[in-house]
Amino acid sequence: MSTAQALWAPRAWIGGGWQARVLLEIDGQGHFSQVHAGMPAPQGATVLSGPVLPGLVNAHSHAFQRAFAGLAERRNGQDDDFWSWRDRMYAVALQVSPAALRAVAGQLYAELLQGGYTQVCEFHYLQHQPDGQPYPDRLTMCQALMQAAADTGIGLTLLPVLYERAGFQQPALRPDQRRFATTATDVLALRQGVLDAGQPLVSAGVAIHSLRAAQPAAIRQLQQALADVATPIHIHIAEQTAEVDDCLAATGQRPIDWLASHLPLDARWHLVHATHATPAEIDAVGRAGAGVVICPSTEANLGDGLVDLPRWLDSGALLSLGSDSHVSRQWPAELRLLEYGQRLALRQRNLGAAPQLGLDATAARLFDRHLAGGAAAAGFDCWGLAAGARADLLVLDGQADGLAGVPPSHALDALVFATDAPAFREVWVAGQRRVADGRHRQQAALRAAHAEAMARLWAAPD
């Protein structure tokens, strides 16, 4: 995968703060073997051109929806909401071929790398042929995503999705959901197939689309089969008020309340969105050691609502970021929107900070919480600029707009709150430089494949 090498950074983010003169030694397996601050640059080391941050995990992705980004911003009827957007998105899902998925995902994954993500969790439910029949090789669409990850060099946690029905009172899926159908047995087989493929930088967990889309018996079957397996388990939950109302009508409980009272939640569980969670539900997730995956740009784009960020921070729950439908593909923008939503709603500033805990920098607190939570969401025990972690890192462009002239101690603050475009000069994954001078090294080929796929998908007149 890699050759042993040494990198040296003038400054690097270690243990929640900037450290000077940092030597990063990388072993032949693409992991950090030693990380030392206060070291002179040794002879033969590669001297990095700016401050270094660890890469962040994108904990929630639907790669095929990158083909739809920017194409749902018109309203033809009296109302437009999540549910009408979803119906239009399904029409796109019915057209995506394995080749198109590889091309669209390849473009997306390159953009995610350029935006500071070095690992992506793919919440993958686009499984079957357009007519709903399984592909002869059940892993066909998984393989398209794995190929896209290999094309770009991003790390991938593939999460095949349990998806059985259209709603709490529906016995089956709708016709336009026919490509998504899976049972718990299918999901377990897909996960094992991904693991058996043995592709570098690819791991696998499982996902449950939502409580409305999966039978309780199937959810329990999945949980019991993985009871002793250290693997991520993700689920959409409480994204929309209508979902909460339907769950109350069907079960007598709110979605997170039902999940917490019927299943043994732990650090493997990551609740995606959880936008409409009560304080009691948030505290229950925190007590269980489970996590929440917040997707600020998609939640804003779809009109979902705002999470209770102060309560989530105080609960001790694992926090991670996702770009979901990919209307934004860089984590500084997601963290900025996460904080700004709270400021607009509560008419206060720096709500992510906690000076009472000695954490007065909003960007630093949000970044570190999402760094740790993202690692758990992707299935990593060790992450960041630390010995034993995969050798992923981001090199900041200190002369980028928004960063130039900023005191070094405020570089992370300025990156999140004062930059309008990605400011990462280099991005490394597993000891390999994938982005140089702000551009993915395979950008031309990836863009050409993406353009061809988009032309085919959108060939019909609008």
PEKA-V650674 format. One record per backbone hydrogen bond with DSSP energy under -0.5 kcal/mol. NH is the residue of the N-H (numbers start at 1). CO is the residue of the C=O. If there is no record, write none. Layout:
nh:NH co:CO
nh:NH co:CO
This chain:
nh:2 co:28
nh:5 co:26
nh:7 co:24
nh:8 co:46
nh:9 co:22
nh:12 co:19
nh:13 co:52
nh:14 co:12
nh:14 co:17
nh:17 co:14
nh:19 co:12
nh:21 co:10
nh:22 co:9
nh:23 co:21
nh:23 co:36
nh:24 co:7
nh:24 co:22
nh:25 co:23
nh:25 co:34
nh:26 co:5
nh:27 co:31
nh:30 co:27
nh:32 co:389
nh:33 co:25
nh:34 co:25
nh:36 co:23
nh:38 co:20
nh:39 co:21
nh:42 co:40
nh:45 co:42
nh:46 co:6
nh:47 co:45
nh:48 co:8
nh:48 co:46
nh:52 co:11
nh:53 co:394
nh:56 co:116
nh:58 co:119
nh:59 co:57
nh:59 co:321
nh:61 co:121
nh:62 co:324
nh:65 co:62
nh:66 co:63
nh:67 co:64
nh:68 co:65
nh:69 co:65
nh:69 co:66
nh:71 co:68
nh:85 co:81
nh:86 co:82
nh:87 co:83
nh:88 co:84
nh:89 co:85
nh:90 co:86
nh:91 co:87
nh:92 co:88
nh:93 co:89
nh:94 co:90
nh:95 co:92
nh:96 co:92
nh:101 co:97
nh:102 co:98
nh:103 co:99
nh:104 co:100
nh:105 co:101
nh:106 co:102
nh:107 co:103
nh:108 co:104
nh:109 co:105
nh:110 co:106
nh:111 co:107
nh:112 co:108
nh:113 co:109
nh:114 co:110
nh:115 co:111
nh:116 co:113
nh:117 co:112
nh:118 co:56
nh:119 co:56
nh:120 co:155
nh:121 co:58
nh:122 co:120
nh:122 co:157
nh:123 co:61
nh:123 co:121
nh:124 co:122
nh:124 co:159
nh:125 co:123
nh:127 co:125
nh:127 co:179
nh:128 co:179
nh:129 co:133
nh:132 co:129
nh:138 co:136
nh:140 co:137
nh:143 co:139
nh:144 co:140
nh:145 co:141
nh:146 co:142
nh:147 co:143
nh:148 co:144
nh:149 co:145
nh:150 co:146
nh:151 co:147
nh:152 co:148
nh:153 co:149
nh:154 co:149
nh:155 co:118
nh:156 co:201
nh:157 co:120
nh:158 co:156
nh:158 co:203
nh:159 co:122
nh:160 co:158
nh:160 co:205
nh:161 co:124
nh:162 co:207
nh:163 co:161
nh:164 co:213
nh:165 co:213
nh:166 co:172
nh:170 co:167
nh:177 co:174
nh:178 co:175
nh:180 co:177
nh:181 co:178
nh:182 co:163
nh:187 co:183
nh:188 co:184
nh:189 co:185
nh:190 co:186
nh:191 co:187
nh:192 co:188
nh:193 co:189
nh:194 co:190
nh:195 co:191
nh:196 co:192
nh:197 co:193
nh:198 co:194
nh:198 co:195
nh:202 co:199
nh:203 co:156
nh:205 co:158
nh:206 co:232
nh:207 co:160
nh:208 co:234
nh:209 co:162
nh:214 co:210
nh:214 co:211
nh:219 co:215
nh:220 co:216
nh:221 co:217
nh:222 co:218
nh:223 co:219
nh:224 co:220
nh:225 co:221
nh:226 co:222
nh:227 co:224
nh:229 co:226
nh:231 co:229
nh:233 co:268
nh:234 co:206
nh:235 co:270
nh:236 co:208
nh:236 co:209
nh:237 co:272
nh:244 co:240
nh:245 co:241
nh:246 co:242
nh:247 co:243
nh:248 co:244
nh:249 co:245
nh:250 co:246
nh:251 co:247
nh:252 co:247
nh:252 co:248
nh:253 co:247
nh:258 co:254
nh:259 co:255
nh:260 co:256
nh:261 co:257
nh:262 co:258
nh:263 co:259
nh:265 co:263
nh:269 co:266
nh:270 co:233
nh:271 co:291
nh:272 co:235
nh:272 co:270
nh:273 co:293
nh:274 co:237
nh:274 co:272
nh:276 co:238
nh:277 co:274
nh:277 co:275
nh:282 co:278
nh:283 co:279
nh:284 co:280
nh:285 co:281
nh:286 co:282
nh:287 co:283
nh:288 co:284
nh:289 co:285
nh:289 co:286
nh:290 co:285
nh:291 co:269
nh:292 co:318
nh:293 co:271
nh:294 co:292
nh:294 co:320
nh:299 co:295
nh:300 co:296
nh:301 co:297
nh:302 co:298
nh:303 co:300
nh:304 co:299
nh:305 co:299
nh:309 co:307
nh:312 co:308
nh:313 co:309
nh:314 co:310
nh:315 co:311
nh:316 co:312
nh:316 co:313
nh:317 co:312
nh:318 co:290
nh:319 co:369
nh:320 co:292
nh:321 co:57
nh:322 co:294
nh:323 co:60
nh:324 co:60
nh:326 co:323
nh:331 co:115
nh:334 co:330
nh:335 co:331
nh:336 co:332
nh:337 co:333
nh:338 co:334
nh:339 co:335
nh:340 co:336
nh:341 co:337
nh:342 co:338
nh:343 co:339
nh:344 co:340
nh:345 co:341
nh:346 co:342
nh:347 co:343
nh:353 co:350
nh:354 co:359
nh:357 co:354
nh:358 co:355
nh:359 co:354
nh:360 co:358
nh:362 co:360
nh:365 co:361
nh:366 co:362
nh:367 co:363
nh:368 co:364
nh:369 co:365
nh:370 co:366
nh:371 co:367
nh:372 co:368
nh:373 co:369
nh:374 co:370
nh:375 co:371
nh:376 co:372
nh:377 co:373
nh:378 co:374
nh:379 co:375
nh:379 co:376
nh:380 co:375
nh:386 co:384
nh:388 co:32
nh:389 co:386
nh:390 co:382
nh:391 co:30
nh:392 co:390
nh:393 co:428
nh:394 co:53
nh:395 co:426
nh:396 co:51
nh:396 co:394
nh:397 co:423
nh:398 co:396
nh:400 co:397
nh:403 co:400
nh:404 co:400
nh:406 co:403
nh:410 co:407
nh:411 co:408
nh:414 co:410
nh:415 co:411
nh:416 co:412
nh:417 co:413
nh:418 co:414
nh:425 co:395
nh:425 co:423
nh:426 co:395
nh:427 co:435
nh:428 co:393
nh:429 co:432
nh:431 co:391
nh:432 co:429
nh:434 co:427
nh:434 co:432
nh:435 co:427
nh:436 co:439
nh:438 co:425
nh:439 co:436
nh:441 co:434
nh:443 co:440
nh:446 co:442
nh:447 co:443
nh:448 co:444
nh:449 co:445
nh:450 co:446
nh:451 co:447
nh:452 co:448
nh:453 co:449
nh:454 co:450
nh:455 co:451
nh:456 co:452
nh:457 co:453
nh:458 co:454
nh:459 co:456
